[in-house]
Amino acid sequence: MNESLKILLVVAFLIVIVWNLGAGLYYMLVDKGQSKRTVNALTRRIALSVALILIIILGIYMGWITPHGVGSNPN
């Protein structure tokens, strides 16, 4: 898998997660508890977060992503 494609996938997931978080905040302020739009937006955010974590775990397991630590020796 292309390196830039992996980065784009993760960044796209993060943008959609933040978008749903903002939508949940907006619906919470506008609806004042009268609808389930807040719950739906936050549920989508949690589902996307779990999906992103599972994709990263799968990528590490399959060898598509190589984890590295801060200050680790690259040799």
Jmol script that loads the backbone (N, CA, C; Angstrom):
load data "model"
ATOM      1  N   MET A   1       0.844  -1.178   0.000  1.00  0.00           N
ATOM      2  CA  MET A   1       0.000   0.000   0.000  1.00  0.00           C
ATOM      3  C   MET A   1       0.889   1.240   0.000  1.00  0.00           C
ATOM      4  N   ASN A   2       0.498   2.229  -0.756  1.00  0.00           N
ATOM      5  CA  ASN A   2       1.261   3.461  -0.870  1.00  0.00           C
ATOM      6  C   ASN A   2       1.246   4.220   0.457  1.00  0.00           C
ATOM      7  N   GLU A   3       2.398   4.787   0.841  1.00  0.00           N
ATOM      8  CA  GLU A   3       2.530   5.482   2.125  1.00  0.00           C
ATOM      9  C   GLU A   3       1.581   6.679   2.219  1.00  0.00           C
ATOM     10  N   SER A   4       1.479   7.448   1.145  1.00  0.00           N
ATOM     11  CA  SER A   4       0.603   8.616   1.184  1.00  0.00           C
ATOM     12  C   SER A   4      -0.873   8.213   1.257  1.00  0.00           C
ATOM     13  N   LEU A   5      -1.219   7.064   0.693  1.00  0.00           N
ATOM     14  CA  LEU A   5      -2.591   6.569   0.781  1.00  0.00           C
ATOM     15  C   LEU A   5      -2.945   6.186   2.213  1.00  0.00           C
ATOM     16  N   LYS A   6      -2.000   5.587   2.924  1.00  0.00           N
ATOM     17  CA  LYS A   6      -2.225   5.236   4.329  1.00  0.00           C
ATOM     18  C   LYS A   6      -2.440   6.483   5.171  1.00  0.00           C
ATOM     19  N   ILE A   7      -1.608   7.480   4.955  1.00  0.00           N
ATOM     20  CA  ILE A   7      -1.731   8.730   5.714  1.00  0.00           C
ATOM     21  C   ILE A   7      -3.050   9.414   5.380  1.00  0.00           C
ATOM     22  N   LEU A   8      -3.418   9.428   4.105  1.00  0.00           N
ATOM     23  CA  LEU A   8      -4.675  10.044   3.685  1.00  0.00           C
ATOM     24  C   LEU A   8      -5.871   9.341   4.314  1.00  0.00           C
ATOM     25  N   LEU A   9      -5.833   8.020   4.409  1.00  0.00           N
ATOM     26  CA  LEU A   9      -6.921   7.253   5.011  1.00  0.00           C
ATOM     27  C   LEU A   9      -7.092   7.611   6.489  1.00  0.00           C
ATOM     28  N   VAL A  10      -5.988   7.659   7.215  1.00  0.00           N
ATOM     29  CA  VAL A  10      -6.054   7.985   8.642  1.00  0.00           C
ATOM     30  C   VAL A  10      -6.523   9.427   8.849  1.00  0.00           C
ATOM     31  N   VAL A  11      -6.001  10.357   8.068  1.00  0.00           N
ATOM     32  CA  VAL A  11      -6.402  11.759   8.196  1.00  0.00           C
ATOM     33  C   VAL A  11      -7.876  11.934   7.840  1.00  0.00           C
ATOM     34  N   ALA A  12      -8.351  11.224   6.818  1.00  0.00           N
ATOM     35  CA  ALA A  12      -9.765  11.305   6.442  1.00  0.00           C
ATOM     36  C   ALA A  12     -10.654  10.792   7.573  1.00  0.00           C
ATOM     37  N   PHE A  13     -10.256   9.679   8.182  1.00  0.00           N
ATOM     38  CA  PHE A  13     -11.007   9.165   9.321  1.00  0.00           C
ATOM     39  C   PHE A  13     -11.041  10.193  10.450  1.00  0.00           C
ATOM     40  N   LEU A  14      -9.904  10.802  10.750  1.00  0.00           N
ATOM     41  CA  LEU A  14      -9.847  11.778  11.833  1.00  0.00           C
ATOM     42  C   LEU A  14     -10.714  13.005  11.540  1.00  0.00           C
ATOM     43  N   ILE A  15     -10.728  13.454  10.293  1.00  0.00           N
ATOM     44  CA  ILE A  15     -11.560  14.602   9.924  1.00  0.00           C
ATOM     45  C   ILE A  15     -13.041  14.274  10.100  1.00  0.00           C
ATOM     46  N   VAL A  16     -13.451  13.084   9.671  1.00  0.00           N
ATOM     47  CA  VAL A  16     -14.856  12.696   9.815  1.00  0.00           C
ATOM     48  C   VAL A  16     -15.222  12.517  11.293  1.00  0.00           C
ATOM     49  N   ILE A  17     -14.292  12.002  12.097  1.00  0.00           N
ATOM     50  CA  ILE A  17     -14.533  11.850  13.530  1.00  0.00           C
ATOM     51  C   ILE A  17     -14.732  13.214  14.182  1.00  0.00           C
ATOM     52  N   VAL A  18     -13.869  14.173  13.869  1.00  0.00           N
ATOM     53  CA  VAL A  18     -14.007  15.518  14.435  1.00  0.00           C
ATOM     54  C   VAL A  18     -15.287  16.183  13.924  1.00  0.00           C
ATOM     55  N   TRP A  19     -15.643  15.952  12.667  1.00  0.00           N
ATOM     56  CA  TRP A  19     -16.882  16.495  12.108  1.00  0.00           C
ATOM     57  C   TRP A  19     -18.093  15.987  12.899  1.00  0.00           C
ATOM     58  N   ASN A  20     -18.134  14.687  13.185  1.00  0.00           N
ATOM     59  CA  ASN A  20     -19.250  14.133  13.942  1.00  0.00           C
ATOM     60  C   ASN A  20     -19.260  14.632  15.382  1.00  0.00           C
ATOM     61  N   LEU A  21     -18.106  14.864  15.951  1.00  0.00           N
ATOM     62  CA  LEU A  21     -18.043  15.437  17.289  1.00  0.00           C
ATOM     63  C   LEU A  21     -18.625  16.850  17.290  1.00  0.00           C
ATOM     64  N   GLY A  22     -18.267  17.640  16.292  1.00  0.00           N
ATOM     65  CA  GLY A  22     -18.823  18.984  16.163  1.00  0.00           C
ATOM     66  C   GLY A  22     -20.315  18.956  15.898  1.00  0.00           C
ATOM     67  N   ALA A  23     -20.763  18.014  15.091  1.00  0.00           N
ATOM     68  CA  ALA A  23     -22.200  17.888  14.827  1.00  0.00           C
ATOM     69  C   ALA A  23     -22.951  17.544  16.102  1.00  0.00           C
ATOM     70  N   GLY A  24     -22.368  16.670  16.921  1.00  0.00           N
ATOM     71  CA  GLY A  24     -22.999  16.336  18.194  1.00  0.00           C
ATOM     72  C   GLY A  24     -23.124  17.552  19.096  1.00  0.00           C
ATOM     73  N   LEU A  25     -22.081  18.375  19.139  1.00  0.00           N
ATOM     74  CA  LEU A  25     -22.126  19.599  19.936  1.00  0.00           C
ATOM     75  C   LEU A  25     -23.192  20.547  19.396  1.00  0.00           C
ATOM     76  N   TYR A  26     -23.234  20.721  18.090  1.00  0.00           N
ATOM     77  CA  TYR A  26     -24.218  21.609  17.474  1.00  0.00           C
ATOM     78  C   TYR A  26     -25.645  21.143  17.777  1.00  0.00           C
ATOM     79  N   TYR A  27     -25.896  19.845  17.575  1.00  0.00           N
ATOM     80  CA  TYR A  27     -27.238  19.321  17.824  1.00  0.00           C
ATOM     81  C   TYR A  27     -27.612  19.434  19.296  1.00  0.00           C
ATOM     82  N   MET A  28     -26.627  19.261  20.183  1.00  0.00           N
ATOM     83  CA  MET A  28     -26.902  19.377  21.609  1.00  0.00           C
ATOM     84  C   MET A  28     -27.338  20.800  21.954  1.00  0.00           C
ATOM     85  N   LEU A  29     -26.691  21.785  21.339  1.00  0.00           N
ATOM     86  CA  LEU A  29     -27.035  23.174  21.627  1.00  0.00           C
ATOM     87  C   LEU A  29     -28.337  23.602  20.964  1.00  0.00           C
ATOM     88  N   VAL A  30     -28.606  23.129  19.764  1.00  0.00           N
ATOM     89  CA  VAL A  30     -29.774  23.572  19.002  1.00  0.00           C
ATOM     90  C   VAL A  30     -31.041  22.830  19.427  1.00  0.00           C
ATOM     91  N   ASP A  31     -30.970  21.507  19.573  1.00  0.00           N
ATOM     92  CA  ASP A  31     -32.162  20.703  19.843  1.00  0.00           C
ATOM     93  C   ASP A  31     -32.597  20.738  21.307  1.00  0.00           C
ATOM     94  N   LYS A  32     -31.688  21.019  22.203  1.00  0.00           N
ATOM     95  CA  LYS A  32     -31.975  21.071  23.644  1.00  0.00           C
ATOM     96  C   LYS A  32     -32.623  19.775  24.154  1.00  0.00           C
ATOM     97  N   GLY A  33     -32.138  18.651  23.656  1.00  0.00           N
ATOM     98  CA  GLY A  33     -32.618  17.358  24.137  1.00  0.00           C
ATOM     99  C   GLY A  33     -33.939  16.894  23.562  1.00  0.00           C
ATOM    100  N   GLN A  34     -34.420  17.524  22.526  1.00  0.00           N
ATOM    101  CA  GLN A  34     -35.718  17.163  21.960  1.00  0.00           C
ATOM    102  C   GLN A  34     -35.623  16.104  20.860  1.00  0.00           C
ATOM    103  N   SER A  35     -34.439  15.830  20.360  1.00  0.00           N
ATOM    104  CA  SER A  35     -34.295  14.811  19.322  1.00  0.00           C
ATOM    105  C   SER A  35     -33.092  13.927  19.649  1.00  0.00           C
ATOM    106  N   LYS A  36     -32.910  12.896  18.825  1.00  0.00           N
ATOM    107  CA  LYS A  36     -31.820  11.947  19.042  1.00  0.00           C
ATOM    108  C   LYS A  36     -30.643  12.219  18.114  1.00  0.00           C
ATOM    109  N   ARG A  37     -30.609  13.402  17.492  1.00  0.00           N
ATOM    110  CA  ARG A  37     -29.512  13.694  16.561  1.00  0.00           C
ATOM    111  C   ARG A  37     -28.170  13.747  17.276  1.00  0.00           C
ATOM    112  N   THR A  38     -28.139  14.234  18.504  1.00  0.00           N
ATOM    113  CA  THR A  38     -26.884  14.278  19.263  1.00  0.00           C
ATOM    114  C   THR A  38     -26.365  12.874  19.513  1.00  0.00           C
ATOM    115  N   VAL A  39     -27.247  12.008  19.954  1.00  0.00           N
ATOM    116  CA  VAL A  39     -26.861  10.621  20.237  1.00  0.00           C
ATOM    117  C   VAL A  39     -26.384   9.937  18.964  1.00  0.00           C
ATOM    118  N   ASN A  40     -27.069  10.167  17.864  1.00  0.00           N
ATOM    119  CA  ASN A  40     -26.674   9.542  16.598  1.00  0.00           C
ATOM    120  C   ASN A  40     -25.298  10.024  16.140  1.00  0.00           C
ATOM    121  N   ALA A  41     -25.031  11.326  16.261  1.00  0.00           N
ATOM    122  CA  ALA A  41     -23.736  11.860  15.842  1.00  0.00           C
ATOM    123  C   ALA A  41     -22.613  11.305  16.708  1.00  0.00           C
ATOM    124  N   LEU A  42     -22.839  11.232  18.014  1.00  0.00           N
ATOM    125  CA  LEU A  42     -21.796  10.716  18.902  1.00  0.00           C
ATOM    126  C   LEU A  42     -21.615   9.208  18.741  1.00  0.00           C
ATOM    127  N   THR A  43     -22.694   8.500  18.410  1.00  0.00           N
ATOM    128  CA  THR A  43     -22.584   7.064  18.134  1.00  0.00           C
ATOM    129  C   THR A  43     -21.753   6.816  16.877  1.00  0.00           C
ATOM    130  N   ARG A  44     -21.986   7.627  15.840  1.00  0.00           N
ATOM    131  CA  ARG A  44     -21.168   7.509  14.624  1.00  0.00           C
ATOM    132  C   ARG A  44     -19.707   7.811  14.930  1.00  0.00           C
ATOM    133  N   ARG A  45     -19.452   8.806  15.781  1.00  0.00           N
ATOM    134  CA  ARG A  45     -18.076   9.149  16.136  1.00  0.00           C
ATOM    135  C   ARG A  45     -17.388   7.984  16.829  1.00  0.00           C
ATOM    136  N   ILE A  46     -18.075   7.345  17.753  1.00  0.00           N
ATOM    137  CA  ILE A  46     -17.495   6.204  18.453  1.00  0.00           C
ATOM    138  C   ILE A  46     -17.263   5.045  17.493  1.00  0.00           C
ATOM    139  N   ALA A  47     -18.221   4.787  16.607  1.00  0.00           N
ATOM    140  CA  ALA A  47     -18.073   3.697  15.637  1.00  0.00           C
ATOM    141  C   ALA A  47     -16.891   3.949  14.705  1.00  0.00           C
ATOM    142  N   LEU A  48     -16.726   5.190  14.255  1.00  0.00           N
ATOM    143  CA  LEU A  48     -15.593   5.516  13.385  1.00  0.00           C
ATOM    144  C   LEU A  48     -14.269   5.398  14.132  1.00  0.00           C
ATOM    145  N   SER A  49     -14.244   5.783  15.394  1.00  0.00           N
ATOM    146  CA  SER A  49     -13.024   5.668  16.184  1.00  0.00           C
ATOM    147  C   SER A  49     -12.629   4.205  16.368  1.00  0.00           C
ATOM    148  N   VAL A  50     -13.601   3.367  16.664  1.00  0.00           N
ATOM    149  CA  VAL A  50     -13.331   1.932  16.815  1.00  0.00           C
ATOM    150  C   VAL A  50     -12.876   1.342  15.483  1.00  0.00           C
ATOM    151  N   ALA A  51     -13.514   1.747  14.391  1.00  0.00           N
ATOM    152  CA  ALA A  51     -13.120   1.247  13.070  1.00  0.00           C
ATOM    153  C   ALA A  51     -11.693   1.661  12.735  1.00  0.00           C
ATOM    154  N   LEU A  52     -11.324   2.894  13.052  1.00  0.00           N
ATOM    155  CA  LEU A  52      -9.962   3.357  12.790  1.00  0.00           C
ATOM    156  C   LEU A  52      -8.948   2.561  13.601  1.00  0.00           C
ATOM    157  N   ILE A  53      -9.245   2.312  14.861  1.00  0.00           N
ATOM    158  CA  ILE A  53      -8.340   1.518  15.702  1.00  0.00           C
ATOM    159  C   ILE A  53      -8.193   0.109  15.139  1.00  0.00           C
ATOM    160  N   LEU A  54      -9.303  -0.496  14.720  1.00  0.00           N
ATOM    161  CA  LEU A  54      -9.237  -1.847  14.153  1.00  0.00           C
ATOM    162  C   LEU A  54      -8.467  -1.878  12.838  1.00  0.00           C
ATOM    163  N   ILE A  55      -8.629  -0.848  12.010  1.00  0.00           N
ATOM    164  CA  ILE A  55      -7.872  -0.775  10.757  1.00  0.00           C
ATOM    165  C   ILE A  55      -6.375  -0.654  11.043  1.00  0.00           C
ATOM    166  N   ILE A  56      -6.018   0.147  12.025  1.00  0.00           N
ATOM    167  CA  ILE A  56      -4.601   0.292  12.382  1.00  0.00           C
ATOM    168  C   ILE A  56      -4.048  -1.019  12.925  1.00  0.00           C
ATOM    169  N   ILE A  57      -4.800  -1.704  13.780  1.00  0.00           N
ATOM    170  CA  ILE A  57      -4.356  -2.998  14.304  1.00  0.00           C
ATOM    171  C   ILE A  57      -4.194  -4.004  13.169  1.00  0.00           C
ATOM    172  N   LEU A  58      -5.157  -4.031  12.236  1.00  0.00           N
ATOM    173  CA  LEU A  58      -5.063  -4.936  11.090  1.00  0.00           C
ATOM    174  C   LEU A  58      -3.851  -4.594  10.226  1.00  0.00           C
ATOM    175  N   GLY A  59      -3.616  -3.310  10.011  1.00  0.00           N
ATOM    176  CA  GLY A  59      -2.459  -2.885   9.220  1.00  0.00           C
ATOM    177  C   GLY A  59      -1.141  -3.287   9.844  1.00  0.00           C
ATOM    178  N   ILE A  60      -1.043  -3.192  11.157  1.00  0.00           N
ATOM    179  CA  ILE A  60       0.183  -3.620  11.843  1.00  0.00           C
ATOM    180  C   ILE A  60       0.331  -5.130  11.743  1.00  0.00           C
ATOM    181  N   TYR A  61      -0.778  -5.859  11.936  1.00  0.00           N
ATOM    182  CA  TYR A  61      -0.737  -7.320  11.879  1.00  0.00           C
ATOM    183  C   TYR A  61      -0.356  -7.822  10.489  1.00  0.00           C
ATOM    184  N   MET A  62      -0.886  -7.168   9.441  1.00  0.00           N
ATOM    185  CA  MET A  62      -0.609  -7.596   8.074  1.00  0.00           C
ATOM    186  C   MET A  62       0.734  -7.078   7.555  1.00  0.00           C
ATOM    187  N   GLY A  63       1.367  -6.175   8.288  1.00  0.00           N
ATOM    188  CA  GLY A  63       2.654  -5.652   7.879  1.00  0.00           C
ATOM    189  C   GLY A  63       2.571  -4.429   6.987  1.00  0.00           C
ATOM    190  N   TRP A  64       1.380  -3.871   6.808  1.00  0.00           N
ATOM    191  CA  TRP A  64       1.217  -2.681   5.978  1.00  0.00           C
ATOM    192  C   TRP A  64       1.719  -1.445   6.698  1.00  0.00           C
ATOM    193  N   ILE A  65       1.627  -1.460   8.032  1.00  0.00           N
ATOM    194  CA  ILE A  65       2.066  -0.337   8.856  1.00  0.00           C
ATOM    195  C   ILE A  65       3.170  -0.846   9.777  1.00  0.00           C
ATOM    196  N   THR A  66       4.258  -0.101   9.837  1.00  0.00           N
ATOM    197  CA  THR A  66       5.354  -0.467  10.727  1.00  0.00           C
ATOM    198  C   THR A  66       5.369   0.523  11.894  1.00  0.00           C
ATOM    199  N   PRO A  67       5.037   0.064  13.085  1.00  0.00           N
ATOM    200  CA  PRO A  67       5.051   0.989  14.222  1.00  0.00           C
ATOM    201  C   PRO A  67       6.472   1.371  14.600  1.00  0.00           C
ATOM    202  N   HIS A  68       6.595   2.564  15.133  1.00  0.00           N
ATOM    203  CA  HIS A  68       7.893   3.020  15.609  1.00  0.00           C
ATOM    204  C   HIS A  68       7.668   3.858  16.850  1.00  0.00           C
ATOM    205  N   GLY A  69       8.653   3.865  17.717  1.00  0.00           N
ATOM    206  CA  GLY A  69       8.545   4.623  18.954  1.00  0.00           C
ATOM    207  C   GLY A  69       9.293   5.937  18.845  1.00  0.00           C
ATOM    208  N   VAL A  70       8.997   6.828  19.740  1.00  0.00           N
ATOM    209  CA  VAL A  70       9.692   8.111  19.788  1.00  0.00           C
ATOM    210  C   VAL A  70      11.084   7.861  20.331  1.00  0.00           C
ATOM    211  N   GLY A  71      12.062   8.324  19.595  1.00  0.00           N
ATOM    212  CA  GLY A  71      13.448   8.164  20.017  1.00  0.00           C
ATOM    213  C   GLY A  71      13.999   6.763  19.809  1.00  0.00           C
ATOM    214  N   SER A  72      13.326   5.929  19.025  1.00  0.00           N
ATOM    215  CA  SER A  72      13.834   4.586  18.797  1.00  0.00           C
ATOM    216  C   SER A  72      14.979   4.622  17.787  1.00  0.00           C
ATOM    217  N   ASN A  73      15.816   3.648  17.857  1.00  0.00           N
ATOM    218  CA  ASN A  73      16.967   3.559  16.981  1.00  0.00           C
ATOM    219  C   ASN A  73      16.517   3.012  15.623  1.00  0.00           C
ATOM    220  N   PRO A  74      16.670   3.772  14.526  1.00  0.00           N
ATOM    221  CA  PRO A  74      16.185   3.297  13.217  1.00  0.00           C
ATOM    222  C   PRO A  74      17.009   2.182  12.609  1.00  0.00           C
ATOM    223  N   ASN A  75      18.124   1.813  13.197  1.00  0.00           N
ATOM    224  CA  ASN A  75      18.975   0.762  12.615  1.00  0.00           C
ATOM    225  C   ASN A  75      18.427  -0.602  12.852  1.00  0.00           C
TER     226      ASN A  75
END
end "model"
wireframe off; spacefill off
backbone 0.3
color backbone group
